[in-house]
Amino acid sequence: MSAEASNERRRADDERRRADDERRRADDERRRWIGILARAGAAGIEARMADVPPLPPHVRLRGPETGLVMVRGRAGGDGAPFNLGEMTVTRCAVRLENGTVGHAYLAGRDRRGAELAAAMDAALQDPARRPALLAAVVEPLAAEQAKARAVTARKAAATRVRFLAMETTR
Amino acid sequence: MNGLLPGFVDPVADAQSAFRAVLEAMARPGRVQHLPHPPAPPSPLSPAAGAVLLALADAGTPLWLDAGAEAAGWAVFHAGCPLVENPGAAAFALATGAPPALASLDPGTDEEPQRAATLILQVASLAEGRGWHLSGPGIEHEHRLEVQGAPDGFLEAWAANRARFPLGVDVILCAGECVAALPRGVAIREG
């Protein structure tokens, strides 16, 4: 094979890898905001919607509807999977006029929160709206959730007991 | 996923009324049932075919359909059913054009004939009182059903399908907002 052809191929590979990375980054970003919105609840999202332009109109594709999902676990993280129990989940999918679909799955029965989170997800997929929504809604919610998590972690850490004997026998 | 359309307006009640209509149609072969609240599925699916699909298909029923990517995406989103390439592997086959041969669909097994495939066949129109002569279980004397747009050679294929009883394929005919059913035990004579 000529050097030129192999160069050509390398370039195409690079191109493809870049596109894959790009897509993965976009997916990770979306995964993050979907998670933050799912934990926020209707009140949390609504409280921060005042400063941004209203969300585009949407139609409901599915739900909001509440059901149960089976949570599965593994003993020790690597044992045989077992059914831990069912949890209540509310989900919603909405579509904007331009065809963008937004999804939300959240724990609990917050139907209004599920619809708002799905509408937010759809709006956040539009690059023109994204920066304002991220700055006004998603980032403050993320900071708040991180703070709440830190408080819980601190409280839990204060009650931690170190079983030295067990740690050394492991 | 662009252009994804909503399913039933009221998922629980509308699916139940669609299920009831299919049940009535199956119990009274050749009687045309009107669906009260069908969804508005993407073309080329008719409202009746969409309603039957959403009422019957779920994650445990592989679906084969010939209606294109948009309709397939709609069915997968709302019914959650897996898609299959091969009609023989499907629990439901939905045909808007020329359907797969009845003999190529899953006829069930002698132990479990209820596992046979169901063909949802979209036709141009359905009318009672003229056309085919239907007789068999669920029919006291004779029902008449006119089917516009039935595929060529359907009656011969149907006779072969009926000869396999208790195995065989059931057919649900859909036109507009109406359904009629041909359970596998029905005998059809051309009118």
Interface residues (C-beta under 8 A of the other chain):
Chain A: V59 R60 L61 R62 E65 A93 R95 G99 T100 V101
Chain B: M1 N2 G3 L4 L5 P6 G7 P11 F77 H78
